[in-house]
Each structure stands twice: as structure tokens, then as C-alpha cells.
Amino acid sequence: MAVSSATIQRVKIGDISRVRRISTGVIEILIAAFIFFMFASKITGDALTKFVMTPGGITVGKMGDWIVQTRLTLWIMAGICLVIGIYQLIKGFGKFSTGMIGVVFLAFIFSFLTWQASGKQLNLAGMLSSSVLLAVPITLGAFSGILCERAGVVNIAIEGMMLMAAMVGALMGSITQSMWLGLFFGVLSAVLLAALHAVLSIKYKIDQIISGTVINIFSAGMTSFISQKFLQVHQELNNPIMFTRFEIPVLAKIPLIGPILFNTNFFVYLMFFLLIIIQIALFSTRWGLRMRSVGEHPKAADTLGINVIKTRYMAVLLGGMVAGIAGAFYTLGSVGRFDEGMTAGKGFIGLAAMIFGNYSPIGAIGAGFLFGFADSIGSKLSLLGSAIPSTLMSTAPYLITMIVLAGFVGKGHVPAADGKPYTKE
Amino acid sequence: MAPILQLKGITKQFPGVLANDHIDLTLNKGEILALLGENGAGKSTLMNILYGLYQPDEGEILVNDKKVTIHSPTDAIKTGIGMVHQHFMLIPVFTVTENVMLGSEPVKAGDFLDRPKTADKIREISRQYKLEVNPDDRVEDLPVGVQQRVEIIKLLYREAEILIFDEPTAVLTPQEADELFLIMRSLVKQGKSIIFITHKLREVLDVADRITVIRRGKVVGQADPKTANKNELAEMMVGRAISLVVQKEVKAPGKIVLSVKDLVVADQMKQMVVDHVSFDVHAGQVLGVAGVQGNGQTELVEAVTGLRKSVSGSVDFGGTEITNASPRKITSLGSAHVPEDRQADGLVLPFTVAENLVLCTYYQEPFAKGVVLQYDKILENSISLVKDFDIRTPSPLTAVGTLSGGNQQKVIIARELSRPIQLLVASQPTRGLDVGSIEYIHKRIVQKRDEGCAVLLISPELDEIIELSDRIAVMYRGKIIATVNADNVTKETLGLLMAGIVPEKIESAPNGEKVVETTF
């Protein structure tokens, strides 16, 4: 017998309306004009921009500098944006629109850097290298969020867990004079906070946002207290042994990529390791299938004999572990001592990266790099003596977060049971 | 031959309710046993006991003459019992393969999923039982009927011998239901045994080998589908003789009360769910909107009653343009709304019956003077409505959430119909109600129509639509694909229309005397 019904496929109103297509095109053309008139107009024809392609202090895998004619480069970039904008305006790129917005965005950033460094030199490789480092806590925070939310528990306490792990990592790393023990205790402290969040939100079914907020406030207060009472008074308690940079043989010799990705901090390697592990575990193993089922439809999982409560506990504790690594990176991998509130909202930006990356590790690391890059632009430009105040530039990552959240969120798939406590009948 | 499943003296007590009272049930191998009973009769409790979700207070379960205890769904699956739930236990974003394997996944190299192995097994099952499905499709992209097949495959994959179908046709078109019955036949032919839970008499007579009727937690009788008739079964189910006939006066349609033109409505995802819909509803006439759930009916009603903004088009009510007007304005013009989800949209559950009865009028005289509510008037009003509409409540000051579904619906009907109205928009007014309440609510709706009120009735239940309507509009994928006269249209034609197939010729005739036999 023939199938008598077909899938209900609906027309998207968004696809019908031309408003979005046209406004996107106009914005892209405006960007082209901006590059042409604001950046390129005051540049003389013989001005050069020099991009240094090896991060500072690196001796392995060196690459020659890249020198471009400033005005010509800006004109080319403006031309690319103009062509894309006009095509978008007249015909539209359809499903490639978002990708083209990305291209225009990249062209704009590159033009901006070329213009800023006109007549000077800019260490592009150094900027990318620091982007990777700045991306570490954001990406790991996003991984932590993915682990929790794929199983259906909203975790906004990642920020608090990171802060606590940073403080404990510094303290224990100093006391034991071992970076490994520092890392261990830092992670442990975050896991304990995660356990608290799990008990509150899974067992007692407290609103998960409230539970997370409580943990964030607790962490901020507790770390400040210990910092003021001990770490600042006894400086030897705030001087942990740090994980240093080490190079991976052979790979470190690749120009540009080698120095950025294969001659760097232990935490960067750990981030890539976790990326592979979590990506495979989530989508190719029994463990991951069951965990995702619990985040999508816990009742269905339950009727198939999957222990929903246990799965959620495990997910939140693992999430706490990864958040702990993210926090320990601050004191043991990057700064070398604990300062109050040093995570500066990166846990929340991690959650933004998780959403932007559509709850997948690959997506999250991409978003993490984007946010990390925005972060590093600010610090680099202040060194160039830019006209734009560096304090204003340092708001770039937050600005990008807001644009990204407003422009892209809601299009991906959120786990269906995210944030909903499960009650067995 | 020994029966494959026996329930002996199953008793389950909930606070205040004896849900199952010494129920005995026998299922033979290779048969379809229909378990017939009203909502709240205890069918679901019994099946949840069998499926391990509840533990019985007394009684025993025997599978193949061996006593078993079932503590969880996992135990049930191990004993060979599987359930096709009314609300599918499927994960929409997973593929068919992933849904089927979940919980008993074949793995290789430790913990890696062996998807191809499961997919092969699904293909094998689908060949053996004629359950056509593609293992690689995502479940959310599949029509409801196919999703149900995936549920069945899940059970067969786990080698279930006893299959419980819990109200399986509630979400299906008539054609899909017929397909399901063929599948059920093919399953029992190959040695499976089926318990089929339903309250629809037609289906029972169509497909069952044996019928057991449950009322108020007790087995009240057995019947043979070959000899039983609908009246007999309905009486057994409800416990009293009920009228299966709704008598309607013949009326010439009056003036146009509600006129909808080219209405376009989008859902939250900005998808067009109502696609340029136009229709008129006349005074003294019921326009029934038929269609499988999710074809835009919900959004259409929301747009007409002011709960959702429309994208374009117009709605005109008695000469007043009410496109995107506020619900209060539409209500005050004389429109009544019986919403689809009575608990979410129709009532404030923690409020009392008396308060719920004035939700539309509390701000007007005599229920309010200035900003102060006049509770004596509100109470007086409720006492008279409770009596008039036969609302079974301990007191008008009882929280409405504690009443049964049928009585909650009566509160809404009382509130909406006691006002002077020209238009009644009733969305699934009898969803989930028992036969007695259905009978009552149908009478009230017809009474309003006879008084000259225009009625827009939305229901996925074909019987209800055919019985009450003067004209029937069929919605499919957001469009009204046909409007037919209710007198001479057959269920088969409507069923085809609901599936989006327009027959070449739809016959229509002038309104005549209409006496329709109700089926449940």
C-alpha cells in the first residue's frame, strides 16, 4: 500500500521576503565604501605595510616577512566587498549568504589591519599565536558547556568554576611546587562546584540558572576572600610553577603554522586533544548517543533503559572537569599568578561560543578562535600606537559576541530538553 | 494452547482513586485484543503496570504461564513486552537507525557504534513485516505514520512478542490508520500478539479479534467484534444508554458573521503555516475545519482570536475589521473561544471555578466596580452556571485544576456560552473527554448554532466534524484545499482530502434534514 501522506514541508517566510537579501547587500556595499573612503583615501601610493610572519622569540620554522602596497591592497579588498555586495543585492547568494558575509567580514578586518600598520610593521603571526592562546579558556569553556547541555543541564556556572580552579591552581601549584598537582587540585575544585550544581539542579530540580548564578557569586566571593587574606599577603603562595611552551618535533618546523600551533603551550595541545576526544565520543560512540538522547528526550531514553539521572550527573561532572582545565590555564599556563576576577567573563563568552558553534566541539573551537582573535586585535593595536584607544578596542570581543548572538543564534538546534529537570513518573 | 500473557487480579490504588480493581486479562498468541474504555477508565494504568512504569498493589502477571515481576521498561523488554506509546518515544534529531539502536546498541572496538549493522537489521525487519522505512532518514523529516512504524520497528528489533498499542490512531489520518491496521494484521499473522488500547468503537470492530471493556478500573465485559454493535459497546463503556444521534434543525444560513480573506500566518520559526486562507462563517451555521493536526489549524484559530499576529490578509467580524486586534477587543465584540489546550490557554488552573467563570468579564459591571472585584456577584454567577452547565465540582471555590478534564471543559463552555455571542470558535472542544462529556458538549454547540450563532469548529476527529458541521473545510499544509457540504460527503473523501489528495469530483447538494449516527 502506498504511503498516503508526505512530510509537511513549509515555505519559510524568511526566504520569501527580499528585505534580508537587499539589506545584506547594502551593508556589504557600505563596507566596501568604508574601506575605500575611510582607509584608502589618505594613503599615498608608495606606502607599504609589513606583516611579520613569525611570532616573536621563535627560532624554529621561521618565515620571511610579507610586504604589501597599502593602497593597492585596500583597493583590492574594497573591490572584493563591492562585487559580493552587488551580486547579493541583485541576485542573492541563497544559502551561501552567511559564508559571503564572513568573507566580507574577513576582508574588512584585513583592511583595517593593513591601514593601521601602514608605514609600520605588524606581527601577524604573533597576533594569530596569541589568538590561539586567548581562545583556550573560551573554547574549553564552550566544551564544558557542550558536555552539560547536550545532556540537558544548562550550566552558566562555568565562569565560577573557572575562577575557582584558577585560584586553587595557583595556590596548590605554589604550595606543592608542582604544576601537575596544581592542575589536579584546580580541576578538583571545579568538579566539586559542578557536583553542587548537579545535586541542586538534577536532584533538587532547582532552576538551573539560579543554581548557576549562586555558584558564580560564591566563587567570586570566595576567591576574592582567599586572595586578599592569603595570596596577596604571602606572595610565595601565589607563585606557582607554570606549564611552559614546548615544541612538537618536525611539525614545529612548518612555516607559519608550526610556530602558531606546534610550538606552544601545553594547554593548547590539551584543547586540541579534547576537541578530538569529545567530537568522536559525542557522535560516534554508544556513550555519546545515550548522552545526547538524555538531552533531547529523557523520557524516551528512560523507557529504553538508559539511566537519565546518572547520565546527567556524569555529564555535569565531566563539564566541571573541562571548566577546571580552562580555569587552571590562567594561573598555570598564561599569567602565572592569581588576580581577583581574572577570568573576566570568559566563561560566559565560552557559552556564547558553544551556542554559535551549534553545540558541537568543532563549531565551538571555530567560535573560540574568532573571539580570541578579536581579543588579540585590541592588545596588538595599542602597541602600534593606533588612533583608536586600546580600551575601546578591548571591547571588540564583547561587541562581536553581541553581533554574533543577535545575528546567528536561534538558527541552530538547541537540545530539546535543555534546562528541563527530569522527573520519573 | 496456553495464553501468552495473563493478568490476574491486578489492583492499583492511587490517592483517592482505585485505578485498577482486580483486573483479569488474557492474551492468546497471535491475536489482537482490544482494550476498550473511556479516558480515565484505567487502561493506561494497567498498561503502565505491564510496562513496568508502575508496580501493582496486588495481583500477578504471567508470561507463557511463568510468573514475572516487571520493575522497569527494561524488564518489560526482556520479558518480550513492548509498547508503542501514544506520544512517540522518538528523538526527532536522530536518524531512524539511531532511534532504533538506542539503549541496545551494537558496538565494535569498545564503544564505537555499529550503525551499518543496525541499518541492515532494520532493512530485514522492514522487509519481513512490510514496514517501509529508510534507516538513514532523520525522524523529524518523516510523516507521523512512518514515525509510528519506527516505533514498531524499535520493538521488533528488541524481539518483543507482545506489542501494546496505546491509542495509536490518535495522530493518524484515516488512511494511515487503515495502513496501521494492515501492519497489525501482518504482525499477528507472523506470531506476534497485540493489545490494542482505544476508545474508538469503529476501530475496535474493524481490527480486533476479541474485545475487553474496562470501566472505572474494572473489567465490565467481553465482546466479539463479529457480533457486537456500536450501541452495545458504547453502553458497556459508559455504563448507561447514551444517545448516539445529534438532531439538528434545518436552517438556511444567515448573514456572514466571520469573514477571513487571504490570511497568512507564520509560526515561531517564521515558516508560513497558514497560506492565504479565505472563508466565511454564516450565522446559524457550523463550519468545520478538518485536517490532520499540525496543518495550520492551531495558528489559524490563534490569528482569528487575536492570540497571534497575522502576516497579511484580513479578518472581519460582524462588519468590524479585527485583523490583529487584541483578544479582549475581539471577545468584547461577542466572540467566544474554546481553546485547543484547555489547561494552558483556557483556564488558570490554581484559580477557583468562580474566578475562571468570569475571566472574560471580570472587569465589567456587575463583577467589578472601578478596580474592586465584587466577589458576591462573582459567586452568585458561578452558582447559577455550575447548576446550568452541570459542572461537577465540590464547590465553586474549588481550584479548577483539581477537576476532571470533562468538568474543566464544562467550565470553559459555561464561561464562553453564557455570554451574548455571535461567534463561537471551538478548537478540539472534546479532546481527551469521555463519551458522556462529549455528548453534552456537542449538544451545547448545536444549541448555540440553532440560536443563530456562527460556529467555527476545528477538530482532527472526522466523526465530530461530520456530525456537527454544516460545511466542512479541509486544511492541508496551511491551505484550505476544499470546502464541501457536510450532508453527503463520505469519510473516505474527507480522508483523502486530509492527506492532500483532491478527488476529481466533489459532489455537493443543498442542505437537507441531517441525522447522523455518531461513532466514537
Chai-1 contact restraints between the chains, C-beta under 6 A:
chainA,res_idxA,chainB,res_idxB,connection_type,confidence,min_distance_angstrom,max_distance_angstrom,comment,restraint_id
A,M1,B,E179,contact,1.0,0.0,6.0,A-B,restraint_1
A,S4,B,Q175,contact,1.0,0.0,6.0,A-B,restraint_2
A,S4,B,A499,contact,1.0,0.0,6.0,A-B,restraint_3
A,S5,B,P143,contact,1.0,0.0,6.0,A-B,restraint_4
A,S5,B,G145,contact,1.0,0.0,6.0,A-B,restraint_5
A,S5,B,T173,contact,1.0,0.0,6.0,A-B,restraint_6
A,S5,B,A499,contact,1.0,0.0,6.0,A-B,restraint_7
A,T7,B,D141,contact,1.0,0.0,6.0,A-B,restraint_8
A,T7,B,P143,contact,1.0,0.0,6.0,A-B,restraint_9
A,I8,B,R477,contact,1.0,0.0,6.0,A-B,restraint_10
A,R10,B,Q271,contact,1.0,0.0,6.0,A-B,restraint_11
A,R10,B,M272,contact,1.0,0.0,6.0,A-B,restraint_12
A,V11,B,M272,contact,1.0,0.0,6.0,A-B,restraint_13
A,K12,B,Q271,contact,1.0,0.0,6.0,A-B,restraint_14
A,I13,B,A266,contact,1.0,0.0,6.0,A-B,restraint_15
A,I13,B,K270,contact,1.0,0.0,6.0,A-B,restraint_16
A,I13,B,M272,contact,1.0,0.0,6.0,A-B,restraint_17
A,G14,B,K270,contact,1.0,0.0,6.0,A-B,restraint_18
A,S284,B,F112,contact,1.0,0.0,6.0,A-B,restraint_19
A,T285,B,D111,contact,1.0,0.0,6.0,A-B,restraint_20
A,T285,B,F112,contact,1.0,0.0,6.0,A-B,restraint_21
A,R286,B,E105,contact,1.0,0.0,6.0,A-B,restraint_22
A,R286,B,V107,contact,1.0,0.0,6.0,A-B,restraint_23
A,R286,B,D111,contact,1.0,0.0,6.0,A-B,restraint_24
A,R286,B,L113,contact,1.0,0.0,6.0,A-B,restraint_25
A,W287,B,D111,contact,1.0,0.0,6.0,A-B,restraint_26
A,S293,B,I91,contact,1.0,0.0,6.0,A-B,restraint_27
A,S293,B,L102,contact,1.0,0.0,6.0,A-B,restraint_28
A,E296,B,I91,contact,1.0,0.0,6.0,A-B,restraint_29
A,H297,B,I91,contact,1.0,0.0,6.0,A-B,restraint_30
A,A300,B,M89,contact,1.0,0.0,6.0,A-B,restraint_31
A,A300,B,I91,contact,1.0,0.0,6.0,A-B,restraint_32
A,T303,B,P73,contact,1.0,0.0,6.0,A-B,restraint_33
A,T303,B,M89,contact,1.0,0.0,6.0,A-B,restraint_34
A,L304,B,L102,contact,1.0,0.0,6.0,A-B,restraint_35
A,L304,B,G103,contact,1.0,0.0,6.0,A-B,restraint_36
A,G305,B,T74,contact,1.0,0.0,6.0,A-B,restraint_37
A,G305,B,G103,contact,1.0,0.0,6.0,A-B,restraint_38
A,I306,B,G103,contact,1.0,0.0,6.0,A-B,restraint_39
A,E425,B,L53,contact,1.0,0.0,6.0,A-B,restraint_40
